[in-house]
Amino acid sequence: MATTRIATRIRNRRQELGWLQQELADRVGVDRVTVANWETGKQKPERYIGKLEQVLGVSLEDDTEEDDLDELEQEFHLWLARRRRLREGRKESPNASIDRPPSRKAV
């Protein structure tokens, strides 16, 4: 899984502060594996955003919106590829709609 902006920001700020993952985990109230998962992008720290911002002294909320936009962009590219295949003559269910891109999620 690709590292997200929020994951990079958490890791970089922790390193700037000279903390080990365990030290950040103790301050936030989670285990070290959870911090490692946040920093590699395997998990999003949704429940802990406020606590992380307080402990790290940085804003993380803005990056969450950018990650949502990245997901929307990925969905759009998948839709385009599917549409191209269908236009090249590959058959799909008659109920499949290729003329509408995926609906935009509220960001």
Secondary structure, 3 states (H helix, E strand, C coil): CCCCHHHHHHHHHHHHCCCCHHHHHHHHCCCHHHHHHHHHCCCCCHHHHHHHHHHHCCCCHHHHHHHHHHHHHHHHHHHHHHHHHHHCCCCCCCCCCCCCCCCCCCC
